[in-house]
């Protein structure tokens, strides 16, 4: 192959030895496949949209040794303990800590500068700039006759419903991860709800991570968007932080 290549073309420029667009997905399973396929599909659709003559064909490599992840720009960790029907995600925290400890140490060994990617509120909801809370002050509250609060509850419980129906969740994760990966790889600096340490904000004093709107680019999270919350919403956020801290402080490393 090398001899034929030399006969066909003459190299004028030394190829860059360290690739700049390597993405690593850690796991073998439904979520891993959904992440990989979603990223490739996103790339394919963009190529078709702009009418390019040739579609990009990324090189795909798999393996059990972490040396195949060397020089990754972005590492997506989709591995974790499998959640069973009716099982709370909080029950899997310690098991996942053990898994991540092993994975992260190997990722840092081969890609020390890589960005890592681990798989809105009622008062801020608006349509065309018009706040729905102004039009409907009881929106999302216990006194709301239309019970819009149930929408939030259904979203929270949706993963359990999917697990009950097909045994696992994958494609929602994959499509979401592909969107985040695009912001990092292309430095789009778009706003995404991402988990970040929230200590010092909204009256939270413990070192916990919660998903809040953040600006995401090639260097990871660069800014946290300060969303103005009502006292009720801030109390709910504080309650979530307290719940996570109660579990987190018992973890063993």
C-alpha positions in Angstrom: 0.0 0.0 0.0 2.8 2.4 0.9 4.8 1.7 -2.3 1.7 2.3 -4.5 1.0 5.5 -2.6 4.6 6.8 -3.2 4.2 6.0 -6.9 1.0 7.9 -7.2 1.7 11.0 -5.2 4.7 13.0 -3.9 4.6 14.3 -0.4 5.4 18.0 -0.1 4.4 18.7 3.5 5.1 16.6 6.5 1.8 15.4 8.0 0.9 16.6 11.4 1.5 13.7 13.8 -0.9 14.8 16.5 -4.6 14.9 15.3 -6.8 17.8 16.4 -10.2 16.3 15.9 -10.2 12.9 17.8 -13.3 12.1 19.7 -13.3 9.2 22.2 -16.5 7.4 23.4 -15.9 5.2 26.4 -18.4 2.3 26.7 -19.6 -0.7 24.7 -23.4 -0.6 24.7 -26.6 1.1 23.5 -25.6 4.6 24.8 -22.2 4.4 23.2 -23.6 3.4 19.8 -26.2 6.2 20.0 -23.6 8.8 20.8 -21.3 7.7 17.9 -24.1 7.3 15.4 -25.6 10.7 16.4 -22.3 12.5 15.9 -21.8 10.8 12.5 -25.3 11.5 11.4 -25.0 15.2 12.4 -21.9 15.4 10.4 -23.5 13.7 7.4 -26.6 15.9 7.5 -24.5 19.1 7.5 -22.5 17.8 4.6 -25.7 17.2 2.6 -27.1 20.5 3.6 -24.2 22.5 2.2 -24.1 20.4 -1.0 -20.6 19.2 -0.7 -19.3 16.9 -3.4 -17.6 14.5 -1.0 -18.9 13.5 2.4 -16.4 13.3 5.2 -15.4 9.8 6.2 -14.0 9.8 9.8 -11.7 7.0 10.8 -13.2 4.8 13.4 -11.1 2.7 15.8 -12.2 0.4 18.6 -10.3 -1.4 21.2 -10.0 -2.6 24.9 -6.7 -0.8 25.5 -6.9 2.9 26.4 -3.9 3.7 24.2 -6.4 3.9 21.2 -7.8 7.1 22.8 -4.4 8.9 22.6 -4.5 12.6 21.7 -8.3 12.9 21.9 -9.6 16.4 21.9 -13.0 15.3 23.4 -13.7 12.3 25.5 -17.3 11.3 26.1 -17.7 8.8 29.0 -21.0 6.9 28.4 -20.0 4.1 30.7 -21.8 3.4 34.0 -23.7 1.0 36.1 -26.9 -0.2 34.4 -30.2 1.1 35.9 -32.9 -1.5 36.4 -36.6 -0.9 36.2 -37.8 1.0 39.2 -34.3 1.6 40.5 -33.3 5.1 41.6 -30.3 6.7 39.9 -29.1 7.7 43.4 -28.5 4.0 44.3 -25.9 3.8 41.6 -23.7 6.7 42.7 -20.9 4.8 44.5 -20.7 2.1 41.8 -20.3 4.8 39.2 -17.7 6.6 41.2 -15.6 3.4 41.2 -16.1 3.0 37.4 -15.2 6.7 36.6 -12.1 6.6 38.9 -10.6 3.8 36.7 -11.7 5.4 33.4 -10.6 8.9 34.1 -7.1 7.9 35.2 -6.6 6.1 31.9 -8.0 8.9 29.8 -5.7 11.5 31.5 -2.7 9.2 30.9 -3.2 9.3 27.1 -5.1 12.6 26.5 -4.1 15.0 29.4 -5.5 18.1 27.7 -8.8 16.6 26.4 -12.2 18.0 27.3 -14.4 15.5 29.1 -18.2 15.1 28.5 -20.1 13.0 31.0 -23.4 11.4 29.8 -35.3 25.4 32.1 -37.4 26.9 34.8 -41.0 28.0 34.7 -40.5 31.7 35.6 -38.1 32.0 32.6 -40.3 30.3 30.0 -41.3 32.7 27.3 -42.8 32.8 23.8 -41.5 35.5 21.4 -40.1 37.3 24.5 -43.4 37.3 26.4 -43.2 35.7 29.8 -45.7 33.0 30.3 -45.7 33.6 34.1 -46.9 37.2 33.4 -49.8 35.9 31.3 -50.5 33.0 33.7 -49.2 33.8 37.3 -50.1 30.4 38.6 -48.3 28.5 35.8 -46.4 25.5 37.1 -47.6 26.0 40.7 -49.7 23.7 42.9 -52.7 26.0 42.3 -52.5 25.8 38.5 -55.8 24.3 37.3 -54.2 23.1 34.1 -51.5 21.3 36.1 -48.5 22.3 33.9 -46.4 21.1 36.8 -47.2 17.5 35.7 -45.1 18.2 32.5 -42.0 18.6 34.7 -42.8 15.4 36.6 -43.3 13.4 33.4 -39.9 14.5 32.1 -38.2 13.5 35.4 -39.8 10.1 35.2 -39.5 9.6 31.5 -36.3 7.5 31.7 -38.0 5.0 34.0 -40.9 4.7 31.5 -38.5 4.1 28.6 -36.6 1.5 30.6 -39.9 -0.2 31.4 -40.9 -0.3 27.7 -37.6 -1.3 26.0 -35.1 -2.0 28.8 -32.7 0.9 28.4 -32.3 4.5 27.3 -29.9 5.5 24.5 -31.0 7.8 21.7 -32.0 10.8 23.7 -28.5 10.6 25.3 -26.8 10.2 21.9 -28.5 13.1 20.3 -27.9 15.4 23.2 -24.2 14.4 23.4 -23.8 15.0 19.7 -25.1 18.5 20.2 -22.6 19.2 23.0 -19.8 17.6 21.0 -20.5 20.0 18.1 -20.3 23.0 20.4 -16.9 21.9 21.7 -15.3 20.7 18.5 -16.4 23.9 16.5 -16.1 26.3 19.4 -19.7 27.5 18.9 -20.0 28.9 22.4 -23.6 28.1 22.7 -25.7 27.9 25.8 -26.5 24.4 27.1 -27.8 23.1 30.4 -24.7 21.3 31.8 -23.7 19.9 35.2 -21.2 22.3 36.9 -20.1 22.9 40.5 -22.7 25.3 41.8 -21.1 26.3 45.1 -21.5 30.0 45.8 -24.6 30.4 43.6 -28.2 30.5 44.7 -27.3 30.3 48.3 -25.7 26.8 47.9 -22.6 26.3 50.2 -21.7 22.7 49.4 -19.5 21.4 46.6 -22.2 19.8 44.5 -22.8 19.7 40.7 -26.1 20.7 39.2 -27.2 21.3 35.6 -27.5 25.0 34.9 -27.3 27.0 31.6 -23.6 27.4 30.6 -21.7 28.6 27.6 -19.8 25.7 26.0 -16.8 26.0 23.6 -13.5 24.4 22.6 -12.1 24.8 26.1 -15.2 23.4 27.8 -17.4 25.5 30.0 -16.4 29.1 29.9 -19.3 31.0 31.5 -22.3 30.2 33.8 -25.5 32.0 32.9 -27.0 33.6 36.0 -30.7 32.8 35.7 -33.0 34.8 37.9 -35.1 32.4 40.0 -38.2 33.0 42.1 -37.8 32.3 45.8 -39.8 29.0 45.3 -37.5 27.9 42.4 -34.4 28.8 44.4 -35.7 26.7 47.3 -36.3 23.7 45.0 -32.8 24.1 43.6 -31.3 24.2 47.2 -33.3 21.1 48.1 -31.8 19.2 45.1 -28.3 20.4 46.2 -28.9 19.2 49.7 -30.1 15.8 48.5 -27.0 15.3 46.3 -24.7 16.5 49.1 -26.2 14.0 51.5 -25.2 11.2 49.2 -22.0 12.7 47.9 -20.4 13.2 51.4 -20.8 9.4 52.1 -18.9 8.4 48.9 -15.6 6.6 49.2 -12.7 7.2 46.8 
